[in-house]
Amino acid sequence: MTTMWGFTRVKSIVRCGILMIGTVLTFQDATSRINAQSLTSPSYTAAQASQGRPVYALHCASCHGAHLDDGEFAPPLKGAEFRQRWGPQSAENLFSYMSTRMPPARPALADEMYVQLLAYMLQENGQEPGSRELPADPGALKSMGLMLAATRPGVSGGLVAGVVIPPPPVRLNPLSKIRPVTDGMLNDPPDGEWLTWRRTPDGLGFSPLKQINKRNVSELRIAWAWSLPPGPNENTPLFHDGVLFVHSFGDKLQAIDAVTGDLLWQYSRRLPKGVAPSFKRGLSIYGEHLYVATSDAHVVALDVKTGNVVWDTVVGDPDVGLLMTGGTLVAQGKVMAATKGRAPGGNYIVGLDAATGREVWRFHTIARPDAPGGDSWNGLPLEKRNGASVWVPGTYDPVLKLAFFGPAQTYDTGPLRNLAGEGVTNDALYTDSTVGLDPDSGKLVWYFQHQPNDQWDLDWAFERQIINLPVNGISKRVVVTGGKQTIFDVLDARTGKYEFSIDLGLQNVVTSIDPKTGAKIINRRLIPGDGKTKMICPHISGGRAWPPTSYDPTTRILYIPLVEACMDLRPVEPGERGVLSTGVRHQLRPPPDSDGKYGRLQAINLETRKTVWVERQRATQTTGTLATAGGLVFAGSVDRVFRAYDAATGRKLWKARLNDVPSSAPITYLANGKQYVAVVVGNGGNQATSYDPLVPEIQNPPDGGAAIWVFELPTKSETSAKDQP
């Protein structure tokens, strides 16, 4: 027997005769609670439960566990999660599900055996036996409610069995009117929508909404908040037609009414034994599906209205060190997702058919030995090459029909330090590069390597923004991206040709940049591996890291969250390998002559290549930025403060103290004609926690408190009443 949760059965890895898929709690379940008020309590005999025990042991225990809640491959059949899903429903619903779907890939059992199983499950969930047997007739079972939510052994309280209570108020479900998301909507979303990681596929992170603006932002207040599974929550929610979709730590995806904060449905993935949950930074919506990367390296398509699984495709293998933290990108009917990790031979990006989940193409982010760029790994065989992880979502240019990704560095720099001989280089393609791919075929159209042979883990793995920008008086479509060194490169989006760079001055490795090729000239005395300690700026976690920038196309200003910090690369003792790169470890330090202010927001005009303003503070920045047409920039920091800044001057206009560290990217959306601002909190990611020793006075909740916070302006009537004497 396997998962009893009302989802669609799909193609996946089959273990123990069951499908490794998640669980779904839906708005329809809440509706069934209302209907369940008129149901009578079930009756079963102790003999039926006793007969059900060996049936369970033979057909169900191998997947659900000997005790119903300790299975490796299937959800629990007793406890709070089970009661929440099935407790309000009729006994016929559970009986029908069991008798039509369980056990999978095996002969169906007799109806009497299913009733015995049901009786045994009722007993294990605290329902007391009675004198009447549970009938095997589905018609008779329809009138019986499971009543599990209110039935626990030895506990008083709960609703009297069979009592009828007045129905609760009717709640409107925004999912009932949610529209399929089209290519046109993805490429040019309505102003109030947030349909991709950075709202638009070009990665700008800019909203044209302006109800909330510089004049009224000081009145911003909490609209509602919702607790999320505890842990490092770095996900950016999506918003569509009144619904927020939030992917949280522990592989749970929730659909939430964006106005009221009410739960509409929840998908929970049950991970295989030994696979730890990992955070995710983005998800995708297209057509009637949501596309979710999982901690066991699958991509799952969920029905937008119900959370039911539509298809489930294996992308990587966590047993060999491959994870998926970036999320997904949808374009041209393909779902693109990438792996990260230390697997021999490196990582890859896949293109899946959005309708079926079938893998259409695979692009390896480490050049294969017999392919172009294959001779750039210093003669290393493929199994000795690793890294080139992709750990933020890609972006897409609907004009050029190209998708852009940023593979990171290698994890083993020792074999790349010195050239082994003629005919090879040690550039290590495609690490620290921008790659432009055709979404239909996965073919590499062009690449640009920002930093060959990265020996410091100062990778270029972050968002690629596609911008129309005057370059030397000529309007060009360019790709803009910055690495941990806080150098930003600007490339021709069509060809990858280098245009120019902007160095924010927070690094000491690159001494100059060739104005024609973009080649970085490095201070070779700072290359680790000679047995000496090197002071490197910035720190391994980045002067800027994965928290994304935002760009206002009307002012051509880029808003960048930064951290001012450095590190020592210290040689390890003989026989130790090191954790940063072969032979060294990293230790945090303030920059030389630091004044104790580490958090930095910087606004740069990309047309003039000049800084517009810099706002510095002691607390390090931990979120991406959100720029809006209301003249605002939103960002959060490690002291749990979420702020609004004047986009033109950097002046602080508003702040709110949150319950935990915001370590995500804020969004804004329009629901029922009203603008809201939302941010996810949940401490624990590397970028958020790396700098704690620099600010020991900042103490955050040791037990965490992940949540999504949503802010709004007061209504006009509330404002008018406030002004009355």
Buried (B, 14 or more C-beta within 10 A) or exposed (E): BBBBBBBBBBEBBEBBBBBBBBBBBBBBBBBBBBEBBEBBBBBBBEEBBBBBBEBBEEBBBBBBBEEBBEBBBBBBBBBEBBBBBBBBBBBBBBBBBBBEBBBBEEEEBEBEBBBBBBBBBBBBBBBEBEEEBBBBEBEEBBEBBBBBBBBBEEEEEEEEBEEEEEEEEEEEBBBEEBEEBEBEBBBEBEEBBBBBBBBBBBBBBBBBBBBBBBEBBEBBEEBBBBEBBBBBBBBBBBBBBBBBBBBBBBBBBBBBBBBBBBBBBBBBBBBBEEBEBBBBBBBBBBBBBBBBBBBBBBBBBBBBBBBBBBBBBBBBBBEEBBBBBBBBBBBBBBBBBBBBBBBEBBBBBBBBBBBEBEBBBEBBBBBBBEEEBBBBBBBBEBEEBBBBBBBBBBBBBBEBEBBBBBBBBBBBBBBBBEEEEEEBBBBBBBBBBBBBBBBBEBEBBBBBBBBBBBBBBBBBBBBBBBBEBEBEEEEBBBBBBBBBBBBBBBBBBBEBBBBBBBBBEBBBBBEEBEEEEBBBEBEEEBBBBEEEEBEBBBBBBBBBBBBBBBBBBEBBBBBBBBBBBBBBBBBBEEEEEBEBBBBBBBBBBBBEEEEEEBBBBBBBBBEEEEBBBBBBBBBBBBBBBBBBBBBBBBBBBBBBBBBBBBBBBBEBBBBBEBBBBBBBBBBBBBBEEBBBBBBBBBBBBBBBBBBBEBBEEBEBEEEBBBBBBBBBBBEEEEEEEEEEE
